[in-house]
Each structure stands twice: as structure tokens, then as C-alpha cells.
Amino acid sequence: MHGDPQKLASLIASLIGLCARRLPEDVLTRLEEMRKAESVPEEGGSPLGRRIYDAMFTDLDMAAALNRPFCQDTGIIQFFVEAGTAFPLLGDLENALREGVIRATVDVPLRPNVVEIFDEKNTGDNTGTRIPWIDWELVPGKDSIRLFIYLAGGGCSLPGFAKVFTPLEGYEAAIQAVFDQIVHYGLNSCPPLLAGIGLGPSADTAAKLSKKALLRFIGARNSNLRAAELELQMEKALNKTGIGPGGFGGKGSVMAVHIEQAGRHTAVLAAALSTGCWAHRRLLAEIRPDLSCAVLSHRE
């Protein structure tokens, strides 16, 4: 055994800070594309929508200059861990993730958002019962960790849902439910949105897949050709709703639609939706055995 658990916690706190202060490269690129498209009124662009994008990028520039989060709602912190079973600090990792959240709350700083259910008290340090949420996948024999950090804000979590349909209702009913949810609640979720859709055998499976769909880099399509085509069709259709950036109307309402699926039971089809706002704070890093680190999602 080698490595320092406290050093690991400090590293995680630093990564959380980067996630809160800077957008990942794929999200920045997509927003730049949508900003440019919104500036062409004869092709459906909105002058007001362009100004909303300008405000977004001004916010990002100011956050970089001041080294602070670019959104006041720094969310609930969720970790998605692909952990090599030979990583030397595997047994210390859960405590390090929790300690990293506590440190980042003070150092970044992050707004304390965690309220204990039933007690209705804010914990003050962004930890609580089962929070930060940690999703584990073990990779036999590997000695490093791939760590996704996701800051789930209140607004972007608002449209989330999971529902089980009968096969007779089919994919059409699941797709209609997604559209209804985004049309009703997307306005309040700081669009343009990233729509993550999960399809599978049960509500809990679909919900987990819908959140994992948000971790995929924008532009990476589902490996199933039918799923990839459905992603593109839904993206085009949602962008015709006219919700627009900030909900003020315009050409673009979603950055992308990502679908993840699992095999279903013969008698059911479960669907779930998770959404990310324009401030889609997602970071991917690889942590090596010596605690050196490569950030794979950001330009820095």
C-alpha cells in the first residue's frame, strides 16, 4: 500500500473546483456553435437569444478572471467512479471523495445545498445521507481510476422523471413523455439543455442510465444505429419547440439528446429523463497510482 489519502482528498477538492469554475470543452464548443446559429435571424435565429448567449460567455469570462464558480447553484455533487481493483487507495477512496467535497465547499467555495430529508436541515458542507452520491464500477486488475464529477443543480434536475410503460404503448409513449416533460419544465432549467434518456427494464435502471447519458461527450453517438438516429431526430424536434436560450425563445433549445439503454423485460419498457442546463458542469479525470492526474474533459 502506498499513497496518501489526504493528498487524494485534496486532489478531489481541486477537481471539484475546476468543475465548478470551468465548462468542459465539448460543452463550450457546442454553445459557441449555437451562439453563432442564433445570430442569423433569416434562418430562425433570435437577436434576444444571441444576447442571452453573450451573457453566458461574459459570465464564463468573469468566473475565469475571478476564479470562482460561474453559477451560484453549485448543485449536489455526484461521482461516477470506474475504479481499478489494483488502485492502491481503493479502500480509502469513498472517504476521500466525501472529504474532498467538504474541503471544496470551503475552498472553492460551493454553496451548501444538501438538506436532510425529514429533518429539513441544511448540513452546511454539501454532504449528508448517501450524499455525495457515488456510483461504482469496478475494473478488475486496473491500477488507476476514471472519475466523473457532476454538479447537479436544482434547475436542471427539475424536469427529471422515470416511468414504466407497457410494450403496447411502445417507444412512442416514452418519447412523448420526454417531450411533455421538457416542454413543461425545460423553461425553468436554464436552456439550452442536454437531454439524457434512459431506456430499460425498470424505473431505477432507466433513471441511472439517463444520468449516465449526461456524462457522454456531446457529439458522441449511441453505438446502436437506431438509437443514434433517434437521438438526432429528437434533437431536431426539441429544437423546433422554440424554448430557446434562457427560455426566451430562439432556434436552439437543446445542446444534444443522448440515449443509453439496457435490455428490457418482455412485459415492460421503462423510460427516464435527466437534463443538464447550459452550465453543464461535468468533469472527467484519470487518477493514477502515484496520484498524478490527467483531466480529460477540459481545455486547461
C-alpha positions in Angstrom: 0.0 0.0 0.0 1.3 3.4 -0.9 -0.2 6.9 -1.4 -1.6 9.5 0.9 -5.4 9.6 1.5 -5.2 13.2 2.5 -3.4 14.1 -0.8 -6.1 12.2 -2.6 -8.8 14.2 -0.8 -7.0 17.5 -1.8 -6.8 16.4 -5.4 -10.5 15.6 -5.5 -11.3 19.0 -3.9 -9.2 20.7 -6.7 -11.0 18.8 -9.4 -14.4 19.8 -7.9 -13.2 23.4 -8.0 -12.3 23.1 -11.7 -15.6 21.5 -12.4 -17.5 24.4 -10.8 -15.4 27.2 -12.4 -14.9 26.0 -16.0 -17.1 24.3 -18.6 -15.8 21.2 -20.3 -14.5 21.6 -23.8 -17.3 19.8 -25.6 -20.0 22.0 -23.9 -18.1 25.2 -24.7 -17.8 24.1 -28.4 -21.5 23.3 -28.6 -22.5 26.6 -27.0 -20.3 28.5 -29.4 -21.9 26.8 -32.3 -25.4 27.6 -31.0 -24.5 31.2 -30.3 -23.4 31.6 -33.9 -26.5 30.0 -35.3 -28.7 32.2 -33.1 -27.2 35.3 -34.7 -28.8 34.6 -38.1 -32.4 35.9 -38.0 -33.3 34.9 -41.5 -32.6 31.3 -40.5 -34.7 31.4 -37.4 -32.2 32.9 -35.0 -33.3 35.3 -32.3 -31.5 38.6 -31.5 -32.6 38.3 -27.9 -31.3 34.7 -27.9 -27.9 35.9 -29.1 -27.8 38.4 -26.3 -28.5 35.5 -23.8 -25.5 33.6 -25.2 -23.4 36.7 -24.9 -24.4 37.0 -21.3 -23.4 33.3 -20.7 -20.0 33.8 -22.2 -19.5 37.1 -20.2 -20.3 35.1 -17.1 -17.8 32.4 -18.0 -15.1 35.0 -18.7 -15.8 36.8 -15.3 -15.7 33.5 -13.5 -12.3 32.7 -15.0 -10.9 36.1 -14.2 -12.2 36.0 -10.6 -11.5 32.2 -10.2 -15.0 31.5 -8.8 -18.0 29.3 -9.8 -19.9 30.6 -12.8 -23.3 29.6 -11.3 -24.4 30.4 -7.8 -26.2 27.0 -7.6 -23.2 24.7 -7.4 -25.5 21.7 -7.1 -25.5 18.3 -5.4 -22.2 16.6 -6.1 -22.3 13.2 -7.8 -19.4 10.9 -8.5 -19.3 8.2 -11.1 -16.3 6.0 -10.5 -14.7 3.4 -12.7 -12.3 2.1 -10.1 -9.4 -0.3 -10.9 -9.3 -3.0 -8.3 -5.5 -2.6 -8.1 -5.7 1.1 -7.3 -3.6 1.4 -4.1 -6.0 3.7 -2.2 -9.2 1.9 -3.3 -10.2 1.3 0.3 -9.8 5.0 1.2 -11.5 6.3 -1.9 -15.0 6.7 -0.6 -13.8 8.7 2.5 -11.5 10.8 0.2 -14.4 11.7 -2.1 -16.5 12.8 0.9 -13.6 14.7 2.4 -12.9 16.3 -0.9 -16.5 17.6 -1.0 -16.2 19.1 2.5 -12.9 20.8 1.5 -14.2 22.1 -1.8 -17.2 23.6 0.0 -14.9 26.0 1.9 -12.1 26.4 -0.7 -14.0 26.9 -3.9 -16.4 28.0 -2.3 -19.5 25.9 -3.0 -23.0 26.9 -1.9 -24.2 24.4 0.8 -27.2 22.7 -0.9 -27.8 19.5 0.9 -30.9 19.4 3.0 -31.6 16.2 5.0 -35.0 14.8 4.2 -37.4 14.6 7.1 -35.1 16.7 9.3 -35.3 19.6 6.8 -31.9 21.0 7.9 -29.1 22.1 5.7 -25.9 20.1 6.6 -23.7 23.1 5.7 -20.9 21.1 4.0 -22.6 19.5 0.9 -22.5 16.1 2.5 -25.4 14.1 4.0 -27.2 10.8 4.0 -25.8 9.0 0.9 -24.5 12.3 -0.4 -22.2 12.8 -2.2 -23.9 10.2 -4.4 -21.3 7.7 -5.6 -21.9 5.3 -8.4 -19.3 2.5 -8.5 -18.0 0.3 -11.4 -15.0 -2.0 -10.6 -12.4 -2.7 -13.3 -10.5 -5.9 -12.5 -6.8 -5.6 -12.4 -6.6 -1.9 -13.4 -4.5 0.3 -11.1 -6.0 3.7 -11.9 -9.4 5.4 -11.6 -11.6 7.2 -14.1 -13.6 9.7 -12.2 -16.6 11.6 -13.5 -17.7 14.6 -11.3 -21.1 16.0 -11.9 -22.7 19.0 -10.2 -26.4 18.5 -10.4 -28.2 21.9 -9.9 -31.8 22.3 -8.8 -33.0 23.8 -12.1 -31.5 21.2 -14.3 -32.8 18.4 -12.1 -36.4 19.7 -12.2 -37.5 18.0 -15.4 -36.3 14.6 -14.3 -38.7 11.7 -14.2 -38.9 7.9 -14.6 -41.9 5.9 -15.8 -42.7 2.4 -16.8 -44.8 1.7 -20.0 -46.3 -1.4 -21.5 -44.8 -2.6 -24.7 -48.1 -1.9 -26.4 -47.6 1.8 -25.6 -44.2 1.5 -27.3 -41.4 3.8 -27.8 -43.8 6.5 -29.0 -45.3 6.9 -25.5 -41.8 7.1 -23.9 -40.7 9.8 -26.4 -44.0 11.7 -25.9 -43.4 11.7 -22.1 -39.9 13.2 -22.6 -41.2 15.9 -24.9 -44.0 16.8 -22.5 -41.6 17.0 -19.6 -39.2 19.3 -21.4 -41.9 21.5 -22.8 -43.5 21.9 -19.3 -40.3 22.2 -17.2 -37.4 23.0 -19.6 -38.2 26.7 -19.4 -37.1 26.7 -15.8 -34.0 24.7 -16.3 -31.6 27.2 -17.9 -31.7 26.0 -21.5 -30.2 25.1 -23.9 -30.5 21.7 -22.2 -28.6 18.4 -22.6 -31.3 15.7 -22.5 -30.2 12.3 -21.1 -32.7 9.5 -21.7 -32.5 6.0 -20.2 -34.5 3.0 -21.6 -34.5 -0.3 -19.8 -36.4 -2.9 -17.7 -37.3 -0.9 -14.6 -37.7 2.7 -13.4 -34.5 2.6 -11.4 -32.4 1.2 -14.2 -33.7 3.7 -16.7 -33.1 6.6 -14.2 -29.5 5.6 -13.7 -28.9 5.2 -17.5 -30.4 8.7 -18.1 -27.9 10.3 -15.7 -25.0 8.3 -17.3 -26.2 9.6 -20.7 -25.3 13.1 -19.4 -21.7 12.0 -18.9 -21.2 11.2 -22.6 -19.3 13.9 -24.5 -21.5 15.9 -26.8 -21.2 14.6 -30.4 -20.6 11.0 -29.3 -23.5 8.9 -30.6 -25.0 5.7 -29.3 -23.3 2.7 -30.8 -26.7 1.3 -31.8 -27.6 2.9 -35.2 -31.3 3.0 -34.4 -30.7 4.7 -31.1 -28.2 7.2 -32.8 -30.9 8.1 -35.4 -33.5 8.6 -32.6 -31.1 10.9 -30.8 -30.7 13.1 -33.9 -34.5 13.1 -34.6 -35.3 14.1 -31.1 -32.6 16.8 -31.0 -34.0 18.3 -34.2 -37.6 18.1 -32.9 -36.9 19.6 -29.5 -35.0 22.5 -31.1 -38.2 23.3 -33.0 -40.1 23.9 -29.8 -38.9 27.4 -29.7 -37.9 27.4 -26.0 -34.6 28.9 -26.9 -31.6 30.0 -24.7 -32.7 31.0 -21.2 -36.3 30.2 -22.2 -36.6 33.5 -24.1 -37.2 31.9 -27.5 -34.9 31.1 -30.3 -33.5 28.5 -32.6 -31.8 26.2 -30.2 -33.4 24.6 -27.1 -31.2 21.5 -26.6 -27.5 21.0 -27.0 -27.9 17.3 -27.7 -30.0 14.3 -26.9 -28.2 11.2 -25.5 -29.8 7.8 -25.1 -28.5 4.9 -23.0 -30.3 1.6 -23.0 -30.4 -1.8 -21.2 -32.3 -5.0 -22.2 -35.9 -4.8 -21.1 -38.4 -7.4 -19.8 -40.8 -8.7 -22.3 -43.7 -7.1 -20.4 -42.4 -3.6 -19.7 -40.4 -0.7 -21.2 -39.1 1.8 -18.6 -38.0 5.3 -19.6 -36.4 8.1 -17.7 -35.2 11.6 -18.3 -32.3 13.6 -16.8 -31.3 17.0 -18.0 -28.3 19.2 -17.8 -28.5 23.0 -18.2 -26.3 25.2 -20.3 -23.9 25.3 -17.3 -23.3 21.6 -17.7 -20.7 21.0 -15.0 -19.2 17.7 -15.8 -15.5 16.7 -15.4 -13.7 13.5 -16.3 -10.3 12.8 -14.8 -7.9 9.8 -14.6 -6.1 9.4 -11.3 -3.0 7.2 -11.5 -1.5 5.1 -8.7 1.0 7.8 -7.8 -1.9 10.3 -7.6 -0.8 12.2 -10.7 -3.9 13.2 -12.6 -5.0 13.9 -16.2 -8.1 16.0 -16.8 -9.7 14.6 -20.0 -12.7 16.9 -20.4 -11.3 20.4 -20.1 -9.1 22.7 -22.2 -6.9 23.6 -19.2 
